[in-house]
Amino acid sequence: MSSQGLKRLSIAGVLAIHKELLRRYGGPCSEVDMTELELIVRAEWMVRDPNRKRRARQASQYAWRILKGRPFAEGNARMALAVLVTFLETNGIPWHSSEVEETVMVEEAAAGGITEAEWDAWVWSKMGK
């Protein structure tokens, strides 16, 4: 895949994912800290690079920043995972992880139980090779 073929997530796309997750799983509050969300989606670390490892890092960073920045009033953990998987699959990279493992890792990351480097390594290990 060329660097020009890399697809990025838009704020509108991330908000659409959030709306769909609220519809599916519920939640009384749909508030979003738009300033924080814009910082996450438009961050400088989102450089275009055709390298698989770089794309894994980008996906990982979308999720990590959502988990740590908490731009959504609720549902940040499920949003982090949904955005990570959406980014990978949009860029033609399959994701291979069980729901149980995803839940454990997202909860660990959100609670500060793992480092950013450990999170990145886990994401890399779950990408289709």
Secondary structure, 3 states (H helix, E strand, C coil): CCHHHCCCCCHHHHHHHHHHHHHHHCCCCCCECHHHHHHHHCCCCCCCCCCHHHHHHHHHHHHHHHHHHCCECCCHHHHHHHHHHHHHHHCCCCECCCHHHHHHHHHHHHCCCCCHHHHHHHHHHHECC
